[in-house]
């Protein structure tokens, strides 16, 4: 033994290490014992230990709480298989037999088969509690081994799976509900699409049926208005009433169709950089006659540039003309309308229209953009339906803008719209007919042009005949159906064909295709003249190959200008004028 300088024995390092090791071992054992006690006494999960035969040896507090048995009722009496769902044991044994390619008995063997072979095993199991209730659990099985690695038992640790199963059941239920909802939504969408299509077809048909008689009413009224000799003052007043009522009815039809298209989501817009200065100039020309007739002064701003916004040019013009028309219509005698443009927040441009009308109370302002609500003006002298402002609001919003109004009773109202400003250098100009140089020449004097009109409505055909009585340079041929029209086109080779769409036998579009396929008639300009005036009808017609698409009722000036353009086009493309004279 080692001694210090005074001769006292000194403990060696080995003895110290041995003391430390023993101390650590004691602490480890204490920790292990504490852990075991925690596991055995835990009420949050069940711990069931068995011997190698499966007979329960340990049944902890958690197992007692979860399954309802006292430990003394099961220890050394039964196996975990005796308190498990027998059908699940049969199913598990069958699945394992297939998986492991060996026969496995449906009992305790099925519960510990993998653990016995050192395979980690966690599975779902339903325990049958003492009171007969069922407890879904997630069970982890571990084989217990001695120092020689011999299996001396099994440890089954289970956790209550009720909450998770309830969540899964609820998720399954919600998935089923969602699936059913999606199916119903899909059915509803299909039904809505079919309804929209049916509504569009109905509106197209209604538009056609209303425009056909209006064509006769307005067409003949325009003829009488410009007749020779001119009508007497009394006759002129009557004709003005016919025209005013007819054009109002046409505007009403157009507003209803616009609103229906917007609400069905079928309205197409073409947003592009456009000049407000140009659009306002067009609006000024369109609104001046109404302003002069009503004695209202309308002031347009002198803009210092094009004032570019990104929007649909045609629809902006429609909105502004509607707002201007209302500002004139509901103004006071001798009143005025001031139109201004200004920069707004968020890179927007505001166009405001201030009138000197009676103004609106707050309760009426809240109802302003409701369909068919005229705010008590139903009995007034001014015609209206309460549709125009609704259409304006929807159009502005579809273009990404906003619309609003401020009003003071006795002072007047200010309507405004805001559109997205743009700094684009290239403007989208108003579509302008720019014919080739050869088309601008005046038709030679004395040349007789032949026009074939394919129209089944006697009144409409009579109107065209009356209109052309003023044109001695045009000879009119007529056919009452599409097939006869094709035959007459082949026989007489007219310079221009005026074609209705809805014809007996074959449609005007089918007749157009037949003519386009034959070299002799392919170059004849064919003008559609139809009461099918829905935007999709016009687009379909132009895509089919019509030279122009005119809608009924006929506007005499537009009608004559289109005929002249078509005759010039026929001359420029080598279609001899009056070819049918010698037929």
C-alpha positions in Angstrom: 0.0 0.0 0.0 1.2 3.4 -0.8 2.0 5.9 2.1 2.3 9.6 2.2 5.3 11.5 3.5 4.2 11.0 7.1 3.7 7.3 6.6 -0.2 7.3 6.4 -1.7 4.9 3.9 -3.2 6.5 0.8 -6.2 5.1 -1.1 -5.3 4.1 -4.6 -7.1 5.3 -7.8 -8.7 1.9 -8.3 -10.5 2.1 -5.1 -11.8 5.6 -5.9 -13.0 4.4 -9.3 -14.7 1.4 -7.8 -16.6 3.7 -5.3 -17.7 6.0 -8.1 -18.8 3.2 -10.3 -20.9 1.7 -7.5 -22.5 5.0 -6.9 -23.4 5.5 -10.6 -24.8 2.0 -10.7 -27.0 2.6 -7.6 -28.3 5.8 -9.2 -29.0 4.0 -12.5 -30.9 1.3 -10.7 -32.9 3.9 -8.9 -33.7 5.7 -12.1 -34.6 2.4 -13.7 -36.9 1.5 -10.8 -38.5 5.0 -11.0 -39.1 4.5 -14.7 -40.6 1.1 -14.2 -42.8 2.5 -11.5 -43.9 5.3 -13.7 -44.8 2.9 -16.5 -46.6 0.6 -14.2 -48.5 3.3 -12.4 -49.3 5.5 -15.5 -53.0 6.0 -16.1 -52.5 7.2 -19.6 -51.7 3.9 -21.3 -52.1 0.3 -20.5 -49.1 -1.9 -19.8 -49.8 -5.7 -19.9 -46.9 -8.1 -19.3 -47.3 -11.8 -19.9 -45.1 -14.9 -19.4 -43.8 -16.8 -22.4 -47.2 -18.6 -22.7 -49.1 -15.4 -22.8 -50.7 -15.5 -19.4 -50.9 -12.0 -17.9 -48.4 -11.3 -15.1 -48.6 -7.5 -14.8 -51.8 -5.4 -15.4 -51.0 -1.7 -14.6 -53.2 1.1 -13.4 -53.7 2.4 -16.9 -55.0 -1.0 -18.0 -57.3 -1.2 -15.1 -58.7 2.3 -15.9 -59.0 1.7 -19.6 -60.4 -1.9 -19.5 -62.3 -1.9 -16.2 -60.7 -5.0 -14.8 -58.8 -5.1 -11.5 -55.4 -6.6 -11.8 -56.3 -9.6 -9.5 -59.1 -10.5 -11.9 -56.8 -11.1 -14.8 -53.3 -11.8 -13.5 -52.4 -15.5 -13.8 -55.9 -16.1 -15.2 -56.2 -15.1 -18.9 -54.2 -13.9 -21.9 -54.6 -10.6 -23.7 -56.3 -12.5 -26.5 -59.1 -13.3 -24.1 -60.0 -9.6 -23.8 -59.6 -8.8 -27.5 -62.1 -8.8 -30.4 -62.2 -12.4 -31.6 -63.1 -11.5 -35.2 -60.1 -9.1 -35.3 -57.9 -11.9 -34.1 -59.1 -14.2 -36.9 -58.6 -11.5 -39.5 -55.1 -10.7 -38.1 -54.1 -14.4 -38.1 -55.4 -14.8 -41.7 -53.5 -11.7 -42.9 -50.3 -12.8 -41.2 -50.6 -16.3 -42.6 -50.6 -14.8 -46.1 -47.9 -12.3 -45.3 -45.5 -14.8 -43.7 -46.6 -17.8 -45.8 -47.3 -20.0 -42.8 -50.3 -21.0 -40.9 -50.9 -18.9 -37.8 -53.6 -19.6 -35.2 -56.1 -16.9 -34.3 -55.3 -16.3 -30.7 -52.4 -15.0 -28.6 -50.0 -16.3 -31.2 -51.5 -13.8 -33.7 -50.8 -11.0 -31.2 -47.1 -11.8 -30.7 -46.0 -13.6 -33.8 -43.8 -10.8 -35.1 -42.5 -9.8 -31.7 -41.4 -13.4 -31.1 -39.2 -13.1 -34.2 -37.7 -9.8 -33.2 -39.8 -7.8 -35.7 -41.1 -4.4 -34.5 -44.9 -4.7 -34.3 -47.5 -1.9 -33.8 -51.1 -2.6 -34.7 -54.7 -1.5 -34.0 -56.7 -3.7 -31.7 -60.1 -3.5 -30.1 -60.2 -4.6 -26.4 -63.4 -5.9 -24.9 -63.9 -4.1 -21.6 -65.3 -5.7 -18.4 -68.7 -3.9 -19.0 -68.8 -5.2 -22.6 -67.9 -1.9 -24.2 -65.3 -1.8 -26.9 -62.1 0.2 -26.6 -60.1 0.8 -29.8 -56.4 0.9 -29.0 -53.0 1.1 -30.7 -50.8 -1.7 -29.3 -47.0 -2.0 -29.4 -45.7 -5.5 -28.7 -42.2 -6.3 -27.4 -40.6 -9.6 -26.5 -39.0 -9.8 -23.1 -35.7 -11.8 -23.0 -33.4 -13.0 -20.2 -29.6 -12.8 -20.2 -29.3 -15.7 -22.6 -31.7 -14.0 -25.0 -34.5 -16.6 -24.3 -38.0 -15.2 -24.5 -39.5 -15.1 -21.0 -42.6 -13.0 -21.8 -44.2 -10.2 -23.8 -45.0 -6.6 -23.0 -48.1 -5.0 -24.7 -48.3 -1.3 -24.3 -51.6 0.2 -25.5 -53.0 3.7 -26.0 -56.6 4.7 -26.3 -57.4 5.1 -30.0 -60.9 6.3 -29.6 -60.2 10.0 -30.3 -58.2 9.2 -33.4 -60.8 6.9 -34.7 -63.5 9.5 -34.0 -61.4 12.1 -35.9 -60.9 9.6 -38.8 -64.6 8.7 -38.8 -65.5 12.4 -38.8 -63.0 13.0 -41.6 -64.5 10.1 -43.5 -67.9 11.5 -43.0 -66.8 15.0 -44.1 -65.1 13.5 -47.1 -68.4 11.8 -48.0 -70.3 15.0 -47.4 -67.8 16.9 -49.5 -67.9 14.4 -52.2 -71.7 14.6 -52.2 -71.5 18.4 -52.1 -69.1 18.5 -55.0 -71.4 16.1 -57.0 -74.4 18.3 -56.2 -72.3 21.4 -57.1 -71.3 19.8 -60.4 -75.0 18.9 -61.1 -76.0 22.5 -60.2 -73.3 23.9 -62.4 -74.4 21.8 -65.3 -78.0 22.8 -64.6 -77.0 26.5 -64.4 -75.0 26.3 -67.6 -78.0 24.6 -69.3 -80.3 27.3 -67.9 -77.9 30.0 -69.1 -77.8 28.5 -72.5 -81.6 28.2 -72.6 -81.9 31.8 -71.4 -79.5 33.0 -74.0 -81.4 31.0 -76.7 -84.6 32.5 -75.4 -83.3 36.0 -75.4 -81.9 35.6 -78.9 -85.3 34.3 -80.0 -87.1 37.1 -78.2 -84.8 39.7 -79.7 -85.4 38.3 -83.1 -89.2 38.3 -82.7 -89.3 41.8 -81.3 -86.9 43.3 -83.9 -88.7 41.9 -86.9 -91.9 44.0 -86.4 -89.8 46.9 -85.2 -87.9 46.8 -88.5 -91.1 47.5 -90.4 -92.3 50.1 -87.9 -89.1 52.1 -87.8 -88.2 51.5 -91.5 -91.4 52.8 -92.9 -91.5 55.6 -90.4 -88.0 56.7 -91.6 -89.2 56.4 -95.2 -92.2 58.7 -94.5 -90.0 61.1 -92.6 -87.7 61.6 -95.6 -90.4 61.2 -98.3 -91.1 63.4 -101.3 -93.2 65.5 -101.0 -92.2 65.9 -97.3 -94.9 65.2 -94.7 -97.1 68.0 -93.4 -96.3 69.4 -89.9 -99.1 67.3 -88.4 -97.8 64.2 -90.1 -94.3 65.0 -89.1 -95.3 65.2 -85.4 -97.0 61.7 -85.7 -94.0 60.2 -87.4 -91.7 61.7 -84.7 -93.8 59.9 -82.1 -93.6 56.6 -84.0 -89.8 56.9 -84.3 -89.3 58.1 -80.7 -91.4 55.1 -79.4 -89.7 52.7 -81.7 -86.2 53.7 -80.9 -87.0 53.7 -77.2 -88.4 50.2 -77.5 -85.2 49.1 -79.3 -83.0 50.6 -76.6 -85.1 48.8 -74.0 -84.5 45.5 -75.8 -80.8 46.2 -76.0 -80.6 47.0 -72.3 -82.4 43.9 -71.2 -80.2 41.7 -73.4 -77.0 43.5 -72.1 -78.1 42.9 -68.5 -78.9 39.2 -69.2 -75.5 38.7 -70.9 -73.7 40.3 -67.9 -75.6 38.3 -65.3 -75.0 35.0 -67.2 -71.2 35.8 -67.5 -71.4 35.6 -71.3 -70.5 39.2 -72.1 -67.1 39.5 -73.7 -65.0 42.7 -73.2 -61.9 43.8 -75.0 -59.9 46.0 -72.6 -57.1 47.9 -74.3 -55.4 51.3 -74.0 -57.9 54.0 -75.3 -58.1 57.7 -75.5 -60.7 59.4 -73.3 -60.4 62.5 -75.4 -61.6 60.6 -78.5 -64.4 58.8 -76.7 -65.7 62.1 -75.2 -65.7 63.7 -78.6 -67.8 60.8 -79.9 -70.1 61.1 -76.9 -70.5 64.8 -77.4 -71.6 64.3 -81.0 -74.1 61.6 -80.0 -75.6 63.5 -77.1 -75.9 67.0 -78.6 -79.3 66.4 -80.3 -80.9 65.2 -77.1 -79.4 68.2 -75.2 -80.6 70.7 -77.7 -84.0 69.2 -77.8 -84.3 69.4 -74.0 -82.7 72.9 -73.7 -79.9 71.6 -71.5 -76.3 72.9 -71.9 -73.6 70.2 -71.7 -70.0 71.2 -71.2 -67.2 68.9 -72.1 -63.7 69.4 -70.8 -60.9 70.7 -73.1 -58.3 68.0 -72.3 -54.6 68.6 -72.5 -53.8 65.2 -74.0 -55.4 61.9 -74.9 -55.9 60.9 -71.2 -55.3 57.2 -71.6 -57.2 54.5 -69.7 -57.4 50.7 -70.1 -60.9 49.7 -70.9 -63.3 48.5 -73.6 -63.9 51.5 -75.8 -67.4 50.6 -76.9 -68.6 49.9 -73.4 -67.1 53.1 -72.0 -68.9 55.0 -74.6 -72.1 53.1 -73.8 -71.7 54.0 -70.1 -71.0 57.7 -70.6 -73.8 58.1 -73.1 -76.2 56.5 -70.6 -75.0 58.8 -67.8 -75.2 61.8 -70.0 -78.6 60.9 -71.2 -79.9 60.6 -67.6 -78.2 63.9 -66.6 -80.1 65.6 -69.4 -83.4 63.7 -69.0 -83.7 64.3 -65.2 -82.4 67.9 -65.2 -84.4 71.0 -64.6 -85.5 73.4 -67.4 -82.6 75.4 -68.7 -80.1 73.4 -66.6 -76.6 72.3 -67.4 -74.3 69.3 -67.2 -70.6 69.6 -66.5 -68.3 66.8 -67.4 -64.8 66.7 -65.9 -61.8 64.4 -66.0 -59.3 64.2 -63.1 -56.6 61.9 -61.7 -57.7 59.7 -58.9 -55.9 57.5 -56.3 -54.3 54.2 -57.2 -53.4 55.3 -60.7 -57.0 55.8 -61.8 -58.8 58.4 -63.9 -62.1 59.8 -62.8 -64.8 61.0 -65.2 -67.6 62.9 -63.4 -70.9 64.3 -64.6 -72.4 67.0 -62.5 -76.0 68.0 -63.3 -78.4 70.7 -61.9 -81.3 68.3 -61.4 -83.5 67.9 -58.3 -81.0 65.7 -56.5 -81.6 62.5 -54.6 -82.3 61.8 -50.9 -80.0 59.3 -49.1 -82.7 56.6 -49.0 -83.1 56.8 -52.8 -79.4 56.8 -53.3 -79.2 53.4 -51.6 -81.7 52.0 -54.1 -80.1 53.7 -57.2 -78.4 50.6 -58.7 -81.3 48.2 -58.2 -82.8 46.7 -61.4 -86.1 48.1 -62.5 -86.2 50.6 -59.7 -87.0 54.1 -61.0 -87.0 55.7 -57.6 -90.6 56.9 -57.8 -90.3 58.3 -61.4 -92.6 55.6 -62.8 -95.4 58.1 -63.1 -93.2 60.9 -64.4 -93.0 62.3 -67.9 -89.6 60.8 -68.7 -89.5 57.2 -70.1 -87.3 54.7 -68.4 -87.0 51.2 -67.0 -84.4 51.4 -64.3 -82.1 49.1 -66.2 -79.6 51.5 -67.6 -77.7 52.4 -64.4 -77.5 48.7 -63.4 -75.9 47.9 -66.8 -73.5 50.8 -66.3 -72.5 49.6 -62.9 -71.9 46.0 -64.1 -70.0 47.1 -67.1 -67.7 49.4 -65.2 -66.9 46.8 -62.6 -66.2 44.2 -65.3 -63.6 46.6 -66.7 -62.0 46.8 -63.3 -63.4 50.2 -62.5 -65.8 51.7 -59.9 -68.9 53.9 -60.2 -70.5 56.1 -57.7 -72.8 59.1 -57.1 -73.0 62.1 -54.8 -76.3 64.0 -54.6 -77.8 66.9 -52.7 -81.6 67.5 -52.8 -82.4 70.7 -54.6 -78.8 71.1 -55.9 -78.2 68.2 -58.2 -76.2 65.0 -58.6 -72.7 64.0 -59.6 -72.2 60.6 -61.1 -68.6 59.4 -61.6 -66.7 56.5 -62.9 -63.1 55.6 -62.3 -61.0 53.5 -64.7 -57.5 52.3 -64.6 -55.1 54.8 -66.2 -52.3 53.6 -68.5 -49.2 55.1 -69.9 -49.3 53.0 -73.1 -47.9 54.8 -76.1 -50.0 52.8 -78.7 -53.7 53.6 -78.6 -56.4 51.3 -79.8 -58.2 53.6 -82.3 -61.9 53.3 -83.1 -62.3 50.7 -85.8 -62.4 52.7 -89.0 -63.2 51.3 -92.4 -60.1 51.9 -94.5 -60.9 50.5 -97.9 -58.2 50.0 -100.6 -57.6 52.9 -102.9 -59.6 51.3 -105.6 -62.7 51.4 -103.4 -62.9 55.2 -103.0 -63.7 55.9 -106.6 -67.3 57.1 -107.1 -69.5 54.6 -108.9 -69.7 55.6 -112.6 -72.8 57.4 -113.7 -75.3 55.2 -115.5 -74.0 51.9 -114.1 -76.9 49.7 -113.0 -76.1 47.6 -110.0 -78.0 44.4 -109.2 -78.9 43.6 -105.6 -80.4 40.2 -104.6 -82.5 40.3 -101.4 -83.2 36.9 -99.8 -85.9 37.6 -97.3 -89.0 35.6 -96.3 -90.8 38.3 -94.4 -93.1 40.3 -96.8 -93.0 43.5 -94.7 -89.2 43.5 -94.5 -88.9 42.8 -98.2 -91.4 45.6 -98.9 -89.3 48.0 -96.8 -86.2 47.2 -98.8 -88.1 47.7 -102.0 -89.4 51.1 -100.8 -85.9 52.1 -99.7 -84.4 51.2 -103.1 -87.1 53.1 -105.0 -84.9 56.1 -104.3 -81.9 54.5 -105.9 -82.5 54.3 -109.7 -78.9 52.9 -110.0 -79.9 49.6 -108.2 -82.0 46.8 -109.6 -83.6 44.6 -107.0 -84.1 40.9 -107.3 -85.8 38.9 -104.5 -86.0 35.4 -103.2 -88.2 34.1 -100.4 -86.0 31.2 -99.1 -82.4 30.2 -99.0 -82.4 27.6 -101.7 -84.1 29.9 -104.2 -81.7 32.6 -103.2 -78.7 30.3 -104.1 -80.4 29.4 -107.5 -81.0 33.1 -108.3 -77.4 34.0 -107.4 -76.1 31.4 -109.8 -78.5 32.5 -112.6 -78.3 36.3 -112.3 -74.9 36.8 -110.7 -75.9 39.9 -108.7 -73.3 42.5 -107.6 -74.3 42.2 -104.0 -76.6 39.9 -102.0 -78.6 41.0 -99.0 -79.3 37.8 -96.9 -81.6 37.1 -94.0 -80.4 34.5 -91.5 -83.6 32.7 -90.5 -85.0 31.5 -93.7 -87.3 28.6 -94.7 -85.4 25.5 -95.8 -81.7 26.3 -95.5 -80.5 29.2 -93.3 -78.7 32.3 -94.6 -75.4 31.0 -93.2 -75.8 27.7 -95.1 -76.7 29.6 -98.2 -73.6 31.7 -97.7 -71.4 28.6 -97.5 -72.8 27.2 -100.7 -72.1 30.4 -102.6 -68.6 30.6 -101.1 -67.7 27.1 -102.3 -68.6 27.9 -106.0 -66.0 29.9 -107.9 -68.6 31.8 -109.9 -70.4 33.2 -106.8 -67.6 33.1 -104.2 -66.6 36.8 -104.9 -70.1 38.3 -104.5 -70.2 40.3 -101.2 -73.0 39.0 -99.0 -74.5 41.3 -96.4 -76.4 39.8 -93.5 -79.6 41.6 -92.6 -81.0 39.9 -89.6 -83.1 40.3 -86.4 -80.6 38.0 -84.7 -78.8 40.8 -82.9 -77.1 39.2 -79.9 -73.3 39.8 -79.9 -72.7 36.0 -80.3 -75.0 36.1 -83.4 -73.1 39.0 -85.0 -69.7 37.4 -84.2 -70.9 34.0 -85.6 -72.1 35.7 -88.7 -68.9 37.7 -89.4 -66.8 34.6 -88.8 -69.0 32.7 -91.3 -67.9 35.1 -94.0 -70.5 37.8 -94.4 -69.2 41.1 -95.8 -71.1 43.1 -93.2 -73.7 42.2 -90.6 -76.6 44.6 -90.3 -79.2 44.2 -87.6 -82.9 45.0 -87.7 -84.5 47.5 -87.4 -82.8 49.1 -90.4 -81.2 52.4 -89.9 -81.6 54.0 -93.4 -78.3 55.9 -93.5 -76.2 52.9 -92.3 -78.1 50.6 -94.7 -77.4 52.8 -97.8 -73.8 53.4 -96.8 -73.2 49.6 -96.4 -74.7 48.9 -99.8 -72.5 51.5 -101.5 -69.4 50.1 -99.8 -70.4 46.6 -100.9 -70.9 47.7 -104.6 -67.5 49.4 -104.5 -65.9 46.3 -103.1 -67.5 44.3 -105.9 -66.0 46.6 -108.5 -62.5 46.5 -106.8 -62.4 42.7 -106.7 -63.3 42.3 -110.4 -67.1 41.6 -110.0 -68.5 43.4 -113.0 -71.3 45.9 -112.1 -74.7 44.8 -113.4 -73.6 41.3 -114.5 -77.1 40.2 -114.1 -78.5 42.6 -116.7 -77.9 40.1 -119.6 -79.0 37.1 -117.7 
